[in-house]
Structures are given as structure tokens and as C-alpha cells.
Amino acid sequence: MGKDKCVVCKGNGVIELLNTPCSFCNGTGESNGAAKAYLDSHICQCILLDRKRCPLCGKKCHHDTPNKPKILLTPE
């Protein structure tokens, strides 16, 4: 049975958006409770890329928790 992967860095050990070692798994890529808790309640990071999708979770823009948009940036 394989190891579970860190949900923030997706098991890579690096946060690609910032190109830095993942601070949740210390670069190991292993799953942990802190990463899961963070992803469950994270602030939308869509402003760092296309302003349409959050690069951390891949969901449509959400500007408050839990994943409910306060504003719609573009109609689809």
C-alpha cells in the first residue's frame, strides 16, 4: 500500500505556485493533518493566477470559506 500524499503540494514536496519547499510536509510529500485542515479552510488564491480558479484546490473562484464566492469575476 502506498503512502498518502500531502494535499497542498500533491506529494511533490514543493509548492509549485511559489516554487518553495512545502511547509506542511517539510518537503517530504507525505500526508498530514495540518495540510488537510488548511486545504479545508484556505483562502482562495485565484488572484495569483487567472482570477477564475484557485491554484491550490482547483475549484472555481471562492473568496471566503468554505468555498463560497463573495463575488463573481466573470459569468460563465
All heavy atoms as TSV, in Angstrom:
chain	resi	resn	atom	element	x	y	z
A	1	MET	N	N	0.842	-1.170	0.000
A	1	MET	CA	C	0.000	0.000	0.000
A	1	MET	C	C	0.896	1.246	0.000
A	1	MET	O	O	1.849	1.350	0.761
A	1	MET	CB	C	-0.898	-0.016	1.238
A	1	MET	CG	C	-1.980	1.061	1.199
A	1	MET	SD	S	-3.074	0.971	2.638
A	1	MET	CE	C	-4.166	-0.310	2.101
A	2	GLY	N	N	0.627	2.221	-0.869
A	2	GLY	CA	C	1.438	3.429	-0.979
A	2	GLY	C	C	1.099	4.441	0.104
A	2	GLY	O	O	0.079	4.371	0.768
A	3	LYS	N	N	2.008	5.379	0.259
A	3	LYS	CA	C	1.805	6.447	1.235
A	3	LYS	C	C	0.798	7.457	0.697
A	3	LYS	O	O	0.729	7.700	-0.496
A	3	LYS	CB	C	3.120	7.168	1.499
A	3	LYS	CG	C	4.167	6.340	2.174
A	3	LYS	CD	C	5.409	7.185	2.384
A	3	LYS	CE	C	6.521	6.367	2.991
A	3	LYS	NZ	N	7.728	7.167	3.161
A	4	ASP	N	N	0.038	8.056	1.622
A	4	ASP	CA	C	-0.843	9.146	1.237
A	4	ASP	C	C	0.010	10.360	0.934
A	4	ASP	O	O	1.060	10.571	1.525
A	4	ASP	CB	C	-1.827	9.475	2.359
A	4	ASP	CG	C	-2.876	8.383	2.532
A	4	ASP	OD1	O	-3.147	7.656	1.558
A	4	ASP	OD2	O	-3.414	8.270	3.646
A	5	LYS	N	N	-0.468	11.179	-0.010
A	5	LYS	CA	C	0.279	12.361	-0.419
A	5	LYS	C	C	-0.219	13.608	0.293
A	5	LYS	O	O	-1.394	13.713	0.623
A	5	LYS	CB	C	0.136	12.562	-1.927
A	5	LYS	CG	C	0.737	11.450	-2.742
A	5	LYS	CD	C	0.539	11.705	-4.210
A	5	LYS	CE	C	1.132	10.574	-5.030
A	5	LYS	NZ	N	0.918	10.806	-6.457
A	6	CYS	N	N	0.661	14.553	0.487
A	6	CYS	CA	C	0.310	15.855	1.051
A	6	CYS	C	C	-0.677	16.531	0.097
A	6	CYS	O	O	-0.420	16.607	-1.112
A	6	CYS	CB	C	1.571	16.701	1.213
A	6	CYS	SG	S	1.255	18.398	1.735
A	7	VAL	N	N	-1.790	17.011	0.618
A	7	VAL	CA	C	-2.826	17.601	-0.241
A	7	VAL	C	C	-2.464	18.995	-0.730
A	7	VAL	O	O	-3.012	19.465	-1.721
A	7	VAL	CB	C	-4.205	17.620	0.459
A	7	VAL	CG1	C	-4.711	16.209	0.691
A	7	VAL	CG2	C	-4.160	18.402	1.755
A	8	VAL	N	N	-1.528	19.669	-0.077
A	8	VAL	CA	C	-1.141	21.016	-0.507
A	8	VAL	C	C	-0.160	20.948	-1.678
A	8	VAL	O	O	-0.352	21.585	-2.704
A	8	VAL	CB	C	-0.559	21.839	0.658
A	8	VAL	CG1	C	-0.031	23.175	0.176
A	8	VAL	CG2	C	-1.619	22.050	1.735
A	9	CYS	N	N	0.887	20.147	-1.546
A	9	CYS	CA	C	1.889	20.051	-2.621
A	9	CYS	C	C	1.631	18.856	-3.541
A	9	CYS	O	O	2.386	18.629	-4.480
A	9	CYS	CB	C	3.295	19.981	-2.043
A	9	CYS	SG	S	3.681	18.440	-1.175
A	10	LYS	N	N	0.586	18.095	-3.266
A	10	LYS	CA	C	0.212	16.919	-4.048
A	10	LYS	C	C	1.315	15.864	-4.101
A	10	LYS	O	O	1.505	15.177	-5.086
A	10	LYS	CB	C	-0.227	17.343	-5.451
A	10	LYS	CG	C	-1.467	18.226	-5.397
A	10	LYS	CD	C	-1.767	18.860	-6.710
A	10	LYS	CE	C	-2.956	19.776	-6.640
A	10	LYS	NZ	N	-2.872	20.860	-5.689
A	11	GLY	N	N	2.069	15.795	-3.005
A	11	GLY	CA	C	3.098	14.778	-2.877
A	11	GLY	C	C	4.423	15.134	-3.524
A	11	GLY	O	O	5.356	14.338	-3.491
A	12	ASN	N	N	4.536	16.332	-4.090
A	12	ASN	CA	C	5.785	16.728	-4.754
A	12	ASN	C	C	6.835	17.248	-3.788
A	12	ASN	O	O	8.013	17.303	-4.133
A	12	ASN	CB	C	5.514	17.813	-5.805
A	12	ASN	CG	C	4.623	17.301	-6.911
A	12	ASN	OD1	O	4.744	16.161	-7.328
A	12	ASN	ND2	N	3.731	18.140	-7.375
A	13	GLY	N	N	6.407	17.712	-2.616
A	13	GLY	CA	C	7.340	18.289	-1.659
A	13	GLY	C	C	7.642	19.754	-1.928
A	13	GLY	O	O	8.374	20.383	-1.189
A	14	VAL	N	N	7.085	20.282	-3.013
A	14	VAL	CA	C	7.307	21.667	-3.409
A	14	VAL	C	C	5.964	22.308	-3.734
A	14	VAL	O	O	5.131	21.699	-4.404
A	14	VAL	CB	C	8.221	21.751	-4.657
A	14	VAL	CG1	C	8.353	23.174	-5.155
A	14	VAL	CG2	C	9.579	21.166	-4.366
A	15	ILE	N	N	5.750	23.537	-3.249
A	15	ILE	CA	C	4.555	24.277	-3.621
A	15	ILE	C	C	4.870	24.971	-4.930
A	15	ILE	O	O	5.647	25.936	-4.974
A	15	ILE	CB	C	4.155	25.287	-2.526
A	15	ILE	CG1	C	3.814	24.527	-1.239
A	15	ILE	CG2	C	2.969	26.141	-2.982
A	15	ILE	CD1	C	3.493	25.412	-0.062
A	16	GLU	N	N	4.311	24.455	-6.033
A	16	GLU	CA	C	4.657	24.931	-7.365
A	16	GLU	C	C	4.329	26.401	-7.570
A	16	GLU	O	O	5.055	27.110	-8.258
A	16	GLU	CB	C	3.964	24.074	-8.414
A	16	GLU	CG	C	4.511	22.666	-8.456
A	16	GLU	CD	C	3.841	21.808	-9.490
A	16	GLU	OE1	O	3.313	22.370	-10.471
A	16	GLU	OE2	O	3.840	20.591	-9.318
A	17	LEU	N	N	3.237	26.860	-6.991
A	17	LEU	CA	C	2.827	28.250	-7.144
A	17	LEU	C	C	3.915	29.209	-6.676
A	17	LEU	O	O	4.155	30.246	-7.281
A	17	LEU	CB	C	1.531	28.481	-6.355
A	17	LEU	CG	C	0.909	29.854	-6.428
A	17	LEU	CD1	C	0.471	30.166	-7.857
A	17	LEU	CD2	C	-0.285	29.937	-5.499
A	18	LEU	N	N	4.599	28.828	-5.601
A	18	LEU	CA	C	5.649	29.675	-5.030
A	18	LEU	C	C	7.055	29.165	-5.333
A	18	LEU	O	O	8.034	29.850	-5.078
A	18	LEU	CB	C	5.458	29.754	-3.511
A	18	LEU	CG	C	4.107	30.249	-3.029
A	18	LEU	CD1	C	3.987	30.090	-1.527
A	18	LEU	CD2	C	3.885	31.691	-3.449
A	19	ASN	N	N	7.146	27.940	-5.840
A	19	ASN	CA	C	8.420	27.279	-6.113
A	19	ASN	C	C	9.292	27.217	-4.851
A	19	ASN	O	O	10.485	27.516	-4.875
A	19	ASN	CB	C	9.167	27.948	-7.264
A	19	ASN	CG	C	10.226	27.031	-7.849
A	19	ASN	OD1	O	10.107	25.819	-7.758
A	19	ASN	ND2	N	11.247	27.604	-8.439
A	20	THR	N	N	8.639	26.822	-3.752
A	20	THR	CA	C	9.335	26.682	-2.478
A	20	THR	C	C	9.005	25.318	-1.866
A	20	THR	O	O	7.977	24.729	-2.191
A	20	THR	CB	C	8.897	27.772	-1.479
A	20	THR	OG1	O	7.496	27.662	-1.259
A	20	THR	CG2	C	9.222	29.163	-1.991
A	21	PRO	N	N	9.864	24.819	-0.982
A	21	PRO	CA	C	9.544	23.561	-0.301
A	21	PRO	C	C	8.222	23.701	0.466
A	21	PRO	O	O	7.940	24.750	1.039
A	21	PRO	CB	C	10.711	23.357	0.661
A	21	PRO	CG	C	11.827	24.148	0.077
A	21	PRO	CD	C	11.181	25.328	-0.594
A	22	CYS	N	N	7.437	22.656	0.460
A	22	CYS	CA	C	6.144	22.668	1.150
A	22	CYS	C	C	6.365	22.742	2.659
A	22	CYS	O	O	7.054	21.907	3.235
A	22	CYS	CB	C	5.352	21.422	0.794
A	22	CYS	SG	S	3.741	21.331	1.598
A	23	SER	N	N	5.787	23.751	3.276
A	23	SER	CA	C	5.955	23.923	4.715
A	23	SER	C	C	5.028	23.010	5.521
A	23	SER	O	O	5.202	22.862	6.721
A	23	SER	CB	C	5.719	25.378	5.103
A	23	SER	OG	O	4.439	25.788	4.685
A	24	PHE	N	N	4.063	22.373	4.876
A	24	PHE	CA	C	3.153	21.480	5.588
A	24	PHE	C	C	3.763	20.098	5.780
A	24	PHE	O	O	3.583	19.478	6.808
A	24	PHE	CB	C	1.819	21.378	4.851
A	24	PHE	CG	C	1.033	22.643	4.902
A	24	PHE	CD1	C	1.131	23.582	3.891
A	24	PHE	CD2	C	0.214	22.927	5.983
A	24	PHE	CE1	C	0.423	24.763	3.942
A	24	PHE	CE2	C	-0.492	24.111	6.056
A	24	PHE	CZ	C	-0.394	25.032	5.026
A	25	CYS	N	N	4.491	19.613	4.776
A	25	CYS	CA	C	5.092	18.275	4.882
A	25	CYS	C	C	6.610	18.346	4.991
A	25	CYS	O	O	7.280	17.315	4.962
A	25	CYS	CB	C	4.697	17.431	3.676
A	25	CYS	SG	S	5.379	18.012	2.101
A	26	ASN	N	N	7.164	19.552	5.098
A	26	ASN	CA	C	8.621	19.768	5.164
A	26	ASN	C	C	9.352	19.156	3.976
A	26	ASN	O	O	10.459	18.636	4.103
A	26	ASN	CB	C	9.192	19.231	6.481
A	26	ASN	CG	C	8.712	20.021	7.659
A	26	ASN	OD1	O	8.583	21.233	7.582
A	26	ASN	ND2	N	8.423	19.338	8.755
A	27	GLY	N	N	8.692	19.194	2.818
A	27	GLY	CA	C	9.320	18.710	1.591
A	27	GLY	C	C	9.293	17.215	1.395
A	27	GLY	O	O	9.849	16.710	0.427
A	28	THR	N	N	8.641	16.478	2.298
A	28	THR	CA	C	8.617	15.015	2.174
A	28	THR	C	C	7.527	14.523	1.233
A	28	THR	O	O	7.607	13.421	0.713
A	28	THR	CB	C	8.391	14.343	3.543
A	28	THR	OG1	O	7.091	14.698	4.016
A	28	THR	CG2	C	9.463	14.752	4.539
A	29	GLY	N	N	6.465	15.324	1.054
A	29	GLY	CA	C	5.349	14.923	0.205
A	29	GLY	C	C	4.350	14.022	0.898
A	29	GLY	O	O	3.386	13.559	0.294
A	30	GLU	N	N	4.567	13.748	2.187
A	30	GLU	CA	C	3.690	12.839	2.926
A	30	GLU	C	C	2.474	13.573	3.482
A	30	GLU	O	O	2.537	14.735	3.868
A	30	GLU	CB	C	4.462	12.193	4.069
A	30	GLU	CG	C	5.579	11.296	3.588
A	30	GLU	CD	C	6.400	10.708	4.723
A	30	GLU	OE1	O	6.018	10.879	5.897
A	30	GLU	OE2	O	7.429	10.083	4.424
A	31	SER	N	N	1.379	12.871	3.547
A	31	SER	CA	C	0.115	13.407	4.051
A	31	SER	C	C	0.219	13.771	5.529
A	31	SER	O	O	0.960	13.129	6.276
A	31	SER	CB	C	-0.986	12.360	3.872
A	31	SER	OG	O	-2.198	12.830	4.387
A	32	ASN	N	N	-0.514	14.833	5.925
A	32	ASN	CA	C	-0.567	15.190	7.336
A	32	ASN	C	C	-1.837	15.974	7.627
A	32	ASN	O	O	-2.477	16.513	6.722
A	32	ASN	CB	C	0.682	15.976	7.745
A	32	ASN	CG	C	0.813	17.270	6.993
A	32	ASN	OD1	O	0.025	18.183	7.192
A	32	ASN	ND2	N	1.786	17.348	6.100
A	33	GLY	N	N	-2.209	16.012	8.870
A	33	GLY	CA	C	-3.449	16.665	9.295
A	33	GLY	C	C	-3.448	18.164	9.091
A	33	GLY	O	O	-4.482	18.755	8.762
A	34	ALA	N	N	-2.299	18.805	9.260
A	34	ALA	CA	C	-2.234	20.258	9.092
A	34	ALA	C	C	-2.543	20.662	7.654
A	34	ALA	O	O	-3.269	21.628	7.413
A	34	ALA	CB	C	-0.857	20.770	9.495
A	35	ALA	N	N	-2.019	19.937	6.704
A	35	ALA	CA	C	-2.273	20.239	5.296
A	35	ALA	C	C	-3.744	20.038	4.967
A	35	ALA	O	O	-4.355	20.852	4.268
A	35	ALA	CB	C	-1.399	19.364	4.404
A	36	LYS	N	N	-4.323	18.967	5.464
A	36	LYS	CA	C	-5.751	18.704	5.206
A	36	LYS	C	C	-6.625	19.788	5.814
A	36	LYS	O	O	-7.559	20.275	5.184
A	36	LYS	CB	C	-6.141	17.330	5.757
A	36	LYS	CG	C	-5.551	16.185	4.967
A	36	LYS	CD	C	-5.903	14.850	5.587
A	36	LYS	CE	C	-5.200	13.725	4.859
A	36	LYS	NZ	N	-5.434	12.432	5.486
A	37	ALA	N	N	-6.320	20.210	7.036
A	37	ALA	CA	C	-7.096	21.255	7.697
A	37	ALA	C	C	-6.962	22.581	6.946
A	37	ALA	O	O	-7.936	23.317	6.779
A	37	ALA	CB	C	-6.652	21.421	9.146
A	38	TYR	N	N	-5.755	22.893	6.489
A	38	TYR	CA	C	-5.536	24.133	5.742
A	38	TYR	C	C	-6.337	24.132	4.441
A	38	TYR	O	O	-7.009	25.104	4.116
A	38	TYR	CB	C	-4.053	24.322	5.429
A	38	TYR	CG	C	-3.802	25.510	4.546
A	38	TYR	CD1	C	-3.906	26.800	5.044
A	38	TYR	CD2	C	-3.500	25.341	3.203
A	38	TYR	CE1	C	-3.702	27.903	4.227
A	38	TYR	CE2	C	-3.295	26.431	2.384
A	38	TYR	CZ	C	-3.393	27.715	2.899
A	38	TYR	OH	O	-3.202	28.788	2.087
A	39	LEU	N	N	-6.284	23.032	3.699
A	39	LEU	CA	C	-6.989	22.975	2.423
A	39	LEU	C	C	-8.498	23.055	2.622
A	39	LEU	O	O	-9.202	23.627	1.789
A	39	LEU	CB	C	-6.607	21.721	1.655
A	39	LEU	CG	C	-6.845	21.808	0.156
A	39	LEU	CD1	C	-5.996	22.913	-0.461
A	39	LEU	CD2	C	-6.555	20.502	-0.515
A	40	ASP	N	N	-8.997	22.534	3.736
A	40	ASP	CA	C	-10.434	22.596	4.020
A	40	ASP	C	C	-10.925	24.021	4.254
A	40	ASP	O	O	-12.088	24.316	4.014
A	40	ASP	CB	C	-10.786	21.739	5.241
A	40	ASP	CG	C	-10.743	20.252	4.938
A	40	ASP	OD1	O	-10.750	19.882	3.746
A	40	ASP	OD2	O	-10.687	19.469	5.903
A	41	SER	N	N	-10.047	24.911	4.721
A	41	SER	CA	C	-10.499	26.265	5.057
A	41	SER	C	C	-9.615	27.363	4.466
A	41	SER	O	O	-9.600	28.471	4.964
A	41	SER	CB	C	-10.560	26.423	6.572
A	41	SER	OG	O	-9.274	26.292	7.125
A	42	HIS	N	N	-8.911	27.067	3.378
A	42	HIS	CA	C	-7.975	28.047	2.824
A	42	HIS	C	C	-8.688	29.217	2.132
A	42	HIS	O	O	-9.821	29.114	1.711
A	42	HIS	CB	C	-7.019	27.382	1.841
A	42	HIS	CG	C	-7.653	26.969	0.557
A	42	HIS	ND1	N	-8.407	25.832	0.454
A	42	HIS	CD2	C	-7.664	27.543	-0.667
A	42	HIS	CE1	C	-8.848	25.719	-0.786
A	42	HIS	NE2	N	-8.418	26.749	-1.481
A	43	ILE	N	N	-7.965	30.318	2.060
A	43	ILE	CA	C	-8.443	31.494	1.346
A	43	ILE	C	C	-8.141	31.294	-0.133
A	43	ILE	O	O	-7.068	30.840	-0.500
A	43	ILE	CB	C	-7.724	32.756	1.871
A	43	ILE	CG1	C	-8.078	32.979	3.339
A	43	ILE	CG2	C	-8.073	33.978	1.036
A	43	ILE	CD1	C	-7.226	34.034	4.013
A	44	CYS	N	N	-9.076	31.665	-0.981
A	44	CYS	CA	C	-8.905	31.498	-2.420
A	44	CYS	C	C	-7.659	32.239	-2.896
A	44	CYS	O	O	-7.431	33.391	-2.551
A	44	CYS	CB	C	-10.136	32.022	-3.145
A	44	CYS	SG	S	-10.082	31.757	-4.923
A	45	GLN	N	N	-6.863	31.561	-3.699
A	45	GLN	CA	C	-5.625	32.134	-4.231
A	45	GLN	C	C	-5.724	32.446	-5.724
A	45	GLN	O	O	-4.714	32.580	-6.405
A	45	GLN	CB	C	-4.471	31.151	-3.985
A	45	GLN	CG	C	-4.237	30.825	-2.544
A	45	GLN	CD	C	-3.774	32.024	-1.750
A	45	GLN	OE1	O	-2.905	32.768	-2.186
A	45	GLN	NE2	N	-4.373	32.240	-0.591
A	46	CYS	N	N	-6.947	32.600	-6.245
A	46	CYS	CA	C	-7.113	32.810	-7.679
A	46	CYS	C	C	-6.457	34.101	-8.151
A	46	CYS	O	O	-6.071	34.217	-9.306
A	46	CYS	CB	C	-8.582	32.803	-8.063
A	46	CYS	SG	S	-9.479	34.286	-7.539
A	47	ILE	N	N	-6.290	35.066	-7.272
A	47	ILE	CA	C	-5.703	36.345	-7.667
A	47	ILE	C	C	-4.251	36.184	-8.113
A	47	ILE	O	O	-3.706	37.006	-8.847
A	47	ILE	CB	C	-5.820	37.376	-6.527
A	47	ILE	CG1	C	-5.550	38.779	-7.054
A	47	ILE	CG2	C	-4.915	37.017	-5.366
A	47	ILE	CD1	C	-5.975	39.879	-6.147
A	48	LEU	N	N	-3.607	35.102	-7.709
A	48	LEU	CA	C	-2.219	34.873	-8.089
A	48	LEU	C	C	-2.079	34.362	-9.519
A	48	LEU	O	O	-0.995	34.432	-10.092
A	48	LEU	CB	C	-1.553	33.886	-7.128
A	48	LEU	CG	C	-1.508	34.343	-5.670
A	48	LEU	CD1	C	-0.962	33.240	-4.786
A	48	LEU	CD2	C	-0.700	35.616	-5.528
A	49	LEU	N	N	-3.171	33.860	-10.098
A	49	LEU	CA	C	-3.085	33.338	-11.461
A	49	LEU	C	C	-4.155	33.958	-12.356
A	49	LEU	O	O	-4.063	35.113	-12.717
A	49	LEU	CB	C	-3.180	31.807	-11.466
A	49	LEU	CG	C	-1.984	31.077	-10.856
A	49	LEU	CD1	C	-2.191	29.581	-10.909
A	49	LEU	CD2	C	-0.712	31.433	-11.598
A	50	ASP	N	N	-5.182	33.198	-12.668
A	50	ASP	CA	C	-6.141	33.628	-13.684
A	50	ASP	C	C	-7.394	34.305	-13.157
A	50	ASP	O	O	-8.237	34.727	-13.924
A	50	ASP	CB	C	-6.550	32.439	-14.548
A	50	ASP	CG	C	-7.253	31.349	-13.757
A	50	ASP	OD1	O	-7.553	31.551	-12.560
A	50	ASP	OD2	O	-7.504	30.288	-14.331
A	51	ARG	N	N	-7.515	34.411	-11.836
A	51	ARG	CA	C	-8.690	35.006	-11.198
A	51	ARG	C	C	-9.990	34.261	-11.515
A	51	ARG	O	O	-11.067	34.812	-11.401
A	51	ARG	CB	C	-8.826	36.488	-11.557
A	51	ARG	CG	C	-7.673	37.298	-11.038
A	51	ARG	CD	C	-7.813	38.750	-11.420
A	51	ARG	NE	N	-6.646	39.476	-10.957
A	51	ARG	CZ	C	-6.687	40.507	-10.143
A	51	ARG	NH1	N	-7.823	40.963	-9.716
A	51	ARG	NH2	N	-5.596	41.097	-9.766
A	52	LYS	N	N	-9.864	33.017	-11.916
A	52	LYS	CA	C	-11.043	32.200	-12.195
A	52	LYS	C	C	-11.056	30.911	-11.374
A	52	LYS	O	O	-12.092	30.461	-10.962
A	52	LYS	CB	C	-11.115	31.853	-13.681
A	52	LYS	CG	C	-11.370	33.055	-14.552
A	52	LYS	CD	C	-11.432	32.662	-15.998
A	52	LYS	CE	C	-11.621	33.901	-16.863
A	52	LYS	NZ	N	-11.604	33.593	-18.278
A	53	ARG	N	N	-9.875	30.335	-11.149
A	53	ARG	CA	C	-9.759	29.086	-10.400
A	53	ARG	C	C	-8.661	29.215	-9.362
A	53	ARG	O	O	-7.627	29.821	-9.598
A	53	ARG	CB	C	-9.442	27.923	-11.324
A	53	ARG	CG	C	-10.531	27.640	-12.308
A	53	ARG	CD	C	-10.632	26.174	-12.628
A	53	ARG	NE	N	-11.790	25.932	-13.468
A	53	ARG	CZ	C	-12.986	25.608	-12.998
A	53	ARG	NH1	N	-13.171	25.467	-11.729
A	53	ARG	NH2	N	-14.004	25.413	-13.806
A	54	CYS	N	N	-8.906	28.589	-8.224
A	54	CYS	CA	C	-7.909	28.577	-7.153
A	54	CYS	C	C	-6.813	27.573	-7.505
A	54	CYS	O	O	-7.108	26.403	-7.753
A	54	CYS	CB	C	-8.580	28.193	-5.840
A	54	CYS	SG	S	-7.428	28.056	-4.460
A	55	PRO	N	N	-5.550	27.989	-7.542
A	55	PRO	CA	C	-4.480	27.057	-7.884
A	55	PRO	C	C	-4.196	26.019	-6.797
A	55	PRO	O	O	-3.574	24.999	-7.070
A	55	PRO	CB	C	-3.259	27.966	-8.095
A	55	PRO	CG	C	-3.561	29.193	-7.319
A	55	PRO	CD	C	-5.056	29.349	-7.344
A	56	LEU	N	N	-4.667	26.252	-5.578
A	56	LEU	CA	C	-4.441	25.273	-4.521
A	56	LEU	C	C	-5.395	24.095	-4.609
A	56	LEU	O	O	-4.994	22.950	-4.490
A	56	LEU	CB	C	-4.572	25.925	-3.147
A	56	LEU	CG	C	-3.453	26.874	-2.757
A	56	LEU	CD1	C	-3.762	27.525	-1.418
A	56	LEU	CD2	C	-2.128	26.144	-2.707
A	57	CYS	N	N	-6.684	24.385	-4.812
A	57	CYS	CA	C	-7.663	23.289	-4.810
A	57	CYS	C	C	-8.256	23.021	-6.190
A	57	CYS	O	O	-8.920	22.007	-6.385
A	57	CYS	CB	C	-8.786	23.595	-3.820
A	57	CYS	SG	S	-9.779	25.039	-4.259
A	58	GLY	N	N	-8.054	23.942	-7.140
A	58	GLY	CA	C	-8.570	23.739	-8.489
A	58	GLY	C	C	-10.038	24.078	-8.647
A	58	GLY	O	O	-10.592	23.931	-9.723
A	59	LYS	N	N	-10.677	24.547	-7.573
A	59	LYS	CA	C	-12.102	24.874	-7.652
A	59	LYS	C	C	-12.305	26.274	-8.214
A	59	LYS	O	O	-11.403	27.099	-8.197
A	59	LYS	CB	C	-12.739	24.780	-6.267
A	59	LYS	CG	C	-12.774	23.370	-5.738
A	59	LYS	CD	C	-13.475	23.319	-4.413
A	59	LYS	CE	C	-13.494	21.882	-3.899
A	59	LYS	NZ	N	-14.155	21.773	-2.617
A	60	LYS	N	N	-13.520	26.510	-8.692
A	60	LYS	CA	C	-13.871	27.823	-9.196
A	60	LYS	C	C	-13.665	28.851	-8.088
A	60	LYS	O	O	-13.823	28.550	-6.913
A	60	LYS	CB	C	-15.342	27.807	-9.643
A	60	LYS	CG	C	-15.767	29.021	-10.384
A	60	LYS	CD	C	-17.188	28.838	-10.898
A	60	LYS	CE	C	-17.654	30.095	-11.611
A	60	LYS	NZ	N	-19.016	29.957	-12.103
A	61	CYS	N	N	-13.308	30.053	-8.465
A	61	CYS	CA	C	-13.029	31.147	-7.550
A	61	CYS	C	C	-13.951	31.137	-6.324
A	61	CYS	O	O	-15.163	31.058	-6.453
A	61	CYS	CB	C	-13.184	32.444	-8.332
A	61	CYS	SG	S	-13.316	33.903	-7.335
A	62	HIS	N	N	-13.348	31.210	-5.141
A	62	HIS	CA	C	-14.099	31.270	-3.887
A	62	HIS	C	C	-13.353	32.200	-2.944
A	62	HIS	O	O	-12.205	31.981	-2.612
A	62	HIS	CB	C	-14.281	29.882	-3.255
A	62	HIS	CG	C	-12.995	29.153	-3.019
A	62	HIS	ND1	N	-12.275	29.247	-1.848
A	62	HIS	CD2	C	-12.293	28.339	-3.825
A	62	HIS	CE1	C	-11.203	28.491	-1.934
A	62	HIS	NE2	N	-11.173	27.936	-3.133
A	63	HIS	N	N	-14.007	33.273	-2.536
A	63	HIS	CA	C	-13.300	34.284	-1.748
A	63	HIS	C	C	-13.608	34.258	-0.266
A	63	HIS	O	O	-13.264	35.170	0.452
A	63	HIS	CB	C	-13.587	35.675	-2.310
A	63	HIS	CG	C	-12.884	35.900	-3.588
A	63	HIS	ND1	N	-13.433	35.593	-4.799
A	63	HIS	CD2	C	-11.648	36.354	-3.852
A	63	HIS	CE1	C	-12.585	35.871	-5.746
A	63	HIS	NE2	N	-11.489	36.343	-5.202
A	64	ASP	N	N	-14.299	33.289	0.198
A	64	ASP	CA	C	-14.438	33.088	1.633
A	64	ASP	C	C	-14.544	31.603	1.882
A	64	ASP	O	O	-14.522	30.816	0.955
A	64	ASP	CB	C	-15.627	33.864	2.220
A	64	ASP	CG	C	-16.973	33.303	1.797
A	64	ASP	OD1	O	-17.046	32.580	0.789
A	64	ASP	OD2	O	-17.955	33.593	2.465
A	65	THR	N	N	-14.613	31.218	3.103
A	65	THR	CA	C	-14.704	29.796	3.408
A	65	THR	C	C	-16.124	29.469	3.821
A	65	THR	O	O	-16.827	30.327	4.327
A	65	THR	CB	C	-13.729	29.417	4.537
A	65	THR	OG1	O	-13.989	30.268	5.632
A	65	THR	CG2	C	-12.302	29.570	4.092
A	66	PRO	N	N	-16.613	28.299	3.629
A	66	PRO	CA	C	-15.983	27.198	2.916
A	66	PRO	C	C	-16.343	27.217	1.427
A	66	PRO	O	O	-17.428	26.769	1.036
A	66	PRO	CB	C	-16.517	25.961	3.602
A	66	PRO	CG	C	-17.888	26.366	4.063
A	66	PRO	CD	C	-17.817	27.862	4.334
A	67	ASN	N	N	-15.501	27.731	0.626
A	67	ASN	CA	C	-15.571	27.708	-0.840
A	67	ASN	C	C	-16.847	28.316	-1.417
A	67	ASN	O	O	-17.408	27.797	-2.356
A	67	ASN	CB	C	-15.380	26.292	-1.359
A	67	ASN	CG	C	-14.050	25.729	-0.953
A	67	ASN	OD1	O	-13.133	26.482	-0.651
A	67	ASN	ND2	N	-13.908	24.437	-0.942
A	68	LYS	N	N	-17.288	29.426	-0.878
A	68	LYS	CA	C	-18.459	30.118	-1.397
A	68	LYS	C	C	-18.023	31.487	-1.914
A	68	LYS	O	O	-17.480	32.287	-1.167
A	68	LYS	CB	C	-19.513	30.294	-0.304
A	68	LYS	CG	C	-20.068	28.978	0.193
A	68	LYS	CD	C	-21.057	29.207	1.300
A	68	LYS	CE	C	-21.523	27.880	1.869
A	68	LYS	NZ	N	-22.341	28.053	3.044
A	69	PRO	N	N	-18.256	31.773	-3.191
A	69	PRO	CA	C	-17.778	33.053	-3.728
A	69	PRO	C	C	-18.539	34.243	-3.161
A	69	PRO	O	O	-19.740	34.200	-2.977
A	69	PRO	CB	C	-18.017	32.930	-5.224
A	69	PRO	CG	C	-19.063	31.889	-5.362
A	69	PRO	CD	C	-18.910	30.963	-4.193
A	70	LYS	N	N	-17.808	35.313	-2.854
A	70	LYS	CA	C	-18.440	36.557	-2.454
A	70	LYS	C	C	-18.783	37.369	-3.688
A	70	LYS	O	O	-19.763	38.071	-3.741
A	70	LYS	CB	C	-17.500	37.392	-1.579
A	70	LYS	CG	C	-17.346	36.866	-0.185
A	70	LYS	CD	C	-16.498	37.822	0.621
A	70	LYS	CE	C	-16.330	37.343	2.032
A	70	LYS	NZ	N	-15.477	38.228	2.812
A	71	ILE	N	N	-17.913	37.290	-4.707
A	71	ILE	CA	C	-18.147	37.990	-5.958
A	71	ILE	C	C	-17.899	37.057	-7.105
A	71	ILE	O	O	-17.104	36.122	-7.019
A	71	ILE	CB	C	-17.230	39.227	-6.095
A	71	ILE	CG1	C	-15.761	38.804	-6.032
A	71	ILE	CG2	C	-17.523	40.277	-5.050
A	71	ILE	CD1	C	-14.774	39.900	-6.363
A	72	LEU	N	N	-18.567	37.277	-8.193
A	72	LEU	CA	C	-18.308	36.532	-9.404
A	72	LEU	C	C	-17.509	37.430	-10.318
A	72	LEU	O	O	-17.925	38.527	-10.656
A	72	LEU	CB	C	-19.628	36.112	-10.082
A	72	LEU	CG	C	-20.478	35.136	-9.286
A	72	LEU	CD1	C	-21.779	34.865	-10.015
A	72	LEU	CD2	C	-19.728	33.831	-9.074
A	73	LEU	N	N	-16.341	36.971	-10.718
A	73	LEU	CA	C	-15.466	37.800	-11.522
A	73	LEU	C	C	-15.860	37.804	-12.994
A	73	LEU	O	O	-15.767	38.824	-13.654
A	73	LEU	CB	C	-14.024	37.340	-11.362
A	73	LEU	CG	C	-13.488	37.461	-9.933
A	73	LEU	CD1	C	-12.102	36.878	-9.846
A	73	LEU	CD2	C	-13.480	38.904	-9.481
A	74	THR	N	N	-16.287	36.677	-13.497
A	74	THR	CA	C	-16.727	36.592	-14.884
A	74	THR	C	C	-17.894	35.627	-14.962
A	74	THR	O	O	-17.885	34.579	-14.333
A	74	THR	CB	C	-15.610	36.097	-15.816
A	74	THR	OG1	O	-15.188	34.819	-15.379
A	74	THR	CG2	C	-14.447	37.057	-15.838
A	75	PRO	N	N	-18.917	35.963	-15.744
A	75	PRO	CA	C	-20.015	35.000	-15.921
A	75	PRO	C	C	-19.560	33.860	-16.811
A	75	PRO	O	O	-18.727	34.046	-17.688
A	75	PRO	CB	C	-21.109	35.836	-16.587
A	75	PRO	CG	C	-20.374	36.956	-17.239
A	75	PRO	CD	C	-19.141	37.205	-16.436
A	76	GLU	N	N	-20.077	32.666	-16.542
A	76	GLU	CA	C	-19.723	31.516	-17.382
A	76	GLU	C	C	-20.959	30.924	-17.994
A	76	GLU	O	O	-22.018	30.991	-17.574
A	76	GLU	CB	C	-18.982	30.465	-16.572
A	76	GLU	CG	C	-17.582	30.931	-16.285
A	76	GLU	CD	C	-16.736	29.824	-15.698
A	76	GLU	OE1	O	-17.027	28.643	-15.947
A	76	GLU	OE2	O	-15.787	30.128	-15.002
